[in-house]
Amino acid sequence: MEPYKLGAWEISQKIRNRELTARECIVSFLSRIDSLEPKVKAYVSVLREAVLKKAEKIDKKVKRGERVGMLAGVAVAVKDNICTKGVKTTCASKILENFVPPYDATVVERIEAEDGIVIGKTNMDEFAMGSSTETSYFGPTRNPWDLSRVPGGSSGGSAAAVSAQEAPLALGSDTGGSIRCPASFCGVVGLKPTYGLVSRYGLIAYANSLEQIGPLARGTYDCALLLSVIGGYDERDSTSVNRAPRDYTRSLGKDLRGLKVGVLRELIGLGTDEAVVKAVLECASKLEEMGALCQEISLPVLSYALPAYYLIAMSEASSNLARYDGVRYGYRTEVDLDWNQVFSKSRREGFGAEVKRRIILGTYALSAGYYDRFFLKSLKVATLIKRSFEKAFQQVDVLLAPTMPLLPFRLGEKIDNPLALYMCDVDTVPVNLAGLPAVSFPCGFHQGLPIGAQVIAPPFREDLALQVSFAYEQAAAFKGRTPTL
Amino acid sequence: MKIGLEIHCQLTSLKTKLFCGCSSDYRGKTPNTFVCPVCLGLPGSLPVLNEKAVELAVMVALALNCEVAPQTFFVRKNYFYPDMPKNFQISQYDVGGSIAIASGGWVGFLVGKTRKTVRLRRIHLEEDPGKLFYHGTIDTSPYTLVDYNRAGIALLEIVTEPELEAPAEARAFLQKLRSILEHLGVSDGGLEGAMRCDANISIEGGGRVEVKNISSFKDVERALTFEIVRQRDLLKKGVKIQTETRHWDDVRRTTLSLRVKEEEQDYRYFLEPDLTPVRISQEMVELLRSRMPELPDARKERFLKAYGLPEYDAEVLTSDRAMADFFEECAKLYDKPKAVANWLMGDVLQCLHSLEVDIDQAKLAPQYLAEMLKLMDRGDISIKIAKKVLWEVMKHGKSPSTVVREKDWWRITDLQTLEGYIAQVFKEYPKAVEDALVDEKTIHYLIGKTMEATGGKADPELTNALIRKKLSQMKKGS
């Protein structure tokens, strides 16, 4: 079998057992990338030479009988808002088109410490602002299941790369659903960790208080594997929580007997595509068949989640993105003007329309006279949502909901209607406001397009969410299905 | 007239910056070499609070009689300026649930001989921006250069109530504040830019004017005086003083308008999401309180008791840590503390002013002052010579006895030598001699001339006696 068809765990096992070399694997992925990228456009950059050298190093280690890491020889696609030392990290923005970070994000260091190989940087919505990967300065990524459709976003490149077998593993970031949305649209597994589980050091901020880096893979096991590598305390991130490291693959395979699953009524309600509702309810029945106890749970406060999320995210973004002024790095206007004009003109020319929209709205929401009405109120909503989740978790172990209220839409279908696009995040944002972990996994197909369900767990219970996703995946009729490309 | 001050004081005793591990020893270094992704605000970098900075801030709060917050937060102050790598400053402000590290408090100080107390509004921690360099001055420079070595240095902002009533009061307050901070060992005010100040001033019938960019305490008095004159002139002409922000140009010693009220910035403060709340336990506060060094007011009390100094002297000396240290060193070597105090507050201070140095950078060592005082006591030099010796010591850093030896400033006690000088004076001023023969009171003129002729080295009593003797001989002879 071609190595690119293998999962991450299989690859590292085969390399360790000398059934495969890391070089063979990497070459296999590189040629897969070469043949599919013209169609899929998952990557912003591919690290051709560097990855071969790294693979050879790992092969030497294996040959000498040295210990190799959990991700030995495994190619990892990294979203282009995660800093990689010496490798362009663009946030898919013109303003960072040539930005080369002098340092690695903590998650990249951890992947490399386990002998994983960053094979390339993946496309995304500009500064992670979007749900379709269409706001990328480098052009959109396509959905591997239907090239006329969007892969979701903002980690659309990462999800598409994994889905199209251009990498077995990928890193995304999830501010309001940016891992789960593309995971759902591309038929892969994606996990948004508890806030504070994974270091954000090196993640170029969109909305700091909401976002986490998380793994994407074709199967739950690989997803758990990558989470085990990147998770854990980092003293460079003050919001990272000091807990003992964990191997998330261990809890997989536990059966679901007695597990209480709450199906979130609000998220399968009005405005959700019937096919999605049907698939999620069927998933719930399947879980029941496997011994889980399903019940409906209602959290009415979730109806305020979307506006609260956008206000907080945009407010933080307006401040986070202030640093792109053309003085120290990044795009700078050609004209020699006074500094105020250089700032304004560089930003006008360097940012795309959606980014500007969010900066303007966020600036407005933080302004004197509006702060209480918008920003502060949103924080209060977030607190209420967090509390209502806490209450729900007194009744059930995990919650089940659709990841997206709709099926992957066509490129260009929604891009000119920002509100309609924002509405797509309605099912994913509550999790970010509450800082909870959630896994999106494929729960069915409709007319050849994947549908994702998400399992939401209490803080730091990624193990539970992964356990459900893994159990379902083992029993799913479409297990192992991949897009035809 | 109401004056309020915002003092920005670097916590210079910290080895590293406020939110990263970069060295804080940036002075005189190649621009933009003491930086890292965090203090440069590179995309993806995150701040981590220097816990030692919190401890120092709490100590300052205790020394200034403030109330320490049990929990404190950081906020972002958003505005675009090229000296700020992130175009926001991580600071503290009472907004959106954020509380500064300490509030309230007061400082007592002496203005001339009057005691005054100023209340403080709040104390907070924030990061220093980088430094801008202009070609010439801000309004004429064709470009601006930025050095981020300073960016991220821990800064303590101390905000007073607008209770100061004159530029001299502002200076006296700052002097006392600096002394307190130096006694605490948190900040060395002698370092360039370590203590900076913004001043708010409003005079009767005018709007509030904020003067920024005052980079030394000496300039505070200058800038305030300039502003008062400017504003009073305008009022006389019937021009309304508008609320505005002005820039102190320390080269031309004037203020320039930066922006008027309508252009005032909305800083859009909100909680810094990359930092977590900082808890300051009562145990920590008490531990720090127990480790507090002696502060100026306590030291003053000790000076009263241990050295028997008058209150004024004790206050003046302890208003400057280096001066107080100098005094104590010197008093160890010379057992008349009041004389030491007199010299320090008089001639030494005068020399320091005209040489424009602080006592700890001066070439005068405590042992030199003690040595000089002993030379005087032994009668080796007169007070007049002593003043000259002091100048020489402070200029060249030589010991007093070396100066006296090299200059041959020993008191002239040799009779023959003195008689020679006197004979010369009598020869030069026959009229004065005649007068003295008639009226004994005019003898002082001749004494003065003799002293002058010897460059002040003549022993005054001996000179007096010899002149009287010579005059009486002349009377007898006639």
Chai-1 contact restraints between the chains, C-beta under 6 A:
chainA,res_idxA,chainB,res_idxB,connection_type,confidence,min_distance_angstrom,max_distance_angstrom,comment,restraint_id
A,C83,B,G44,contact,1.0,0.0,6.0,A-B,restraint_1
A,Y103,B,P37,contact,1.0,0.0,6.0,A-B,restraint_2
A,Y201,B,L46,contact,1.0,0.0,6.0,A-B,restraint_3
A,G202,B,G44,contact,1.0,0.0,6.0,A-B,restraint_4
A,L203,B,G44,contact,1.0,0.0,6.0,A-B,restraint_5
A,I204,B,P43,contact,1.0,0.0,6.0,A-B,restraint_6
A,I204,B,G44,contact,1.0,0.0,6.0,A-B,restraint_7
A,N208,B,P273,contact,1.0,0.0,6.0,A-B,restraint_8
A,N208,B,D274,contact,1.0,0.0,6.0,A-B,restraint_9
A,S209,B,P273,contact,1.0,0.0,6.0,A-B,restraint_10
A,D237,B,L46,contact,1.0,0.0,6.0,A-B,restraint_11
A,S238,B,V48,contact,1.0,0.0,6.0,A-B,restraint_12
A,S238,B,L275,contact,1.0,0.0,6.0,A-B,restraint_13
A,S238,B,T276,contact,1.0,0.0,6.0,A-B,restraint_14
A,E316,B,P273,contact,1.0,0.0,6.0,A-B,restraint_15
A,S319,B,R76,contact,1.0,0.0,6.0,A-B,restraint_16
A,S319,B,N78,contact,1.0,0.0,6.0,A-B,restraint_17
A,S319,B,F88,contact,1.0,0.0,6.0,A-B,restraint_18
A,A322,B,N87,contact,1.0,0.0,6.0,A-B,restraint_19
A,A322,B,F88,contact,1.0,0.0,6.0,A-B,restraint_20
A,R323,B,G41,contact,1.0,0.0,6.0,A-B,restraint_21
A,R323,B,K86,contact,1.0,0.0,6.0,A-B,restraint_22
A,R323,B,N87,contact,1.0,0.0,6.0,A-B,restraint_23
A,V327,B,P82,contact,1.0,0.0,6.0,A-B,restraint_24
A,W339,B,P82,contact,1.0,0.0,6.0,A-B,restraint_25
A,F343,B,F80,contact,1.0,0.0,6.0,A-B,restraint_26
A,L366,B,R268,contact,1.0,0.0,6.0,A-B,restraint_27
A,L366,B,F270,contact,1.0,0.0,6.0,A-B,restraint_28
A,S367,B,D266,contact,1.0,0.0,6.0,A-B,restraint_29
A,A368,B,D266,contact,1.0,0.0,6.0,A-B,restraint_30
